[in-house]
Amino acid sequence: MTPGLDTALILRTSALGQRRRAWGVVLGIQTGTLMWGAFTSLGVTALLTASHLAYTALR
């Protein structure tokens, strides 16, 4: 597998010498991944797929 956009964003941020900001990026990505996993396990993904209105409201 090749690195994705998340990895590219982290590498770019840290390469610019912004180590603290890079850790913030990592924390944000991991929080989003955790939230997506939790919502998926609760069946929210099926609801959002079926209802455009629910997707717009959550977004």
N, C-alpha and C positions, 0 to 999 in steps of 0.2 A: 504494500500500500504506500502511496505517496502522501506526504504531509498535506493537510488541508488548509483552508483559509485561516482557521484558528491558529495553527502553528505559524503561518506566515505573519499574522498580525503580532503575535508574541515576539517572534524573531526581529521583526522590523522595529518594534518599540524598544526592545532591549538593545538593538544595534545602534539606536540613536542616543544611547547612554542614559536612558530613562528607566533605570532599574525598578524604582518604586512604582512607576506607572505600568511597567510590564507585569508586575505582580498583581496590580489591579485588574489588568486585562485577563490574567489567568483566573483570578477569583470570579470575575464576571462570567467568563466562559463556563467555568465549572458550576457556578450557581444556576446558569441557564440550563445546562445539561441535567443537573439534578432535578430542577423544576419540571423539565420536559418528561423525565422518567417517572416522576411522581404523578403528573397529570395523565400520562399514558396508562399507568397502572390503575388509575381511577376511572378510566374509560372516557376521559374528556376528549381524547383524540377522535373517537368515533362521533361524538356530538359535534365537534368542530368541522369534521369532514361532511357531515350531513346538513349542517345549518350554517349558511353564509352569515346570517344575522348574529349568531352566537360567536362566530370567528371575529367579526367586526367589533362586537362588544368587548371581547377579551383583549383584542389588539389595542 
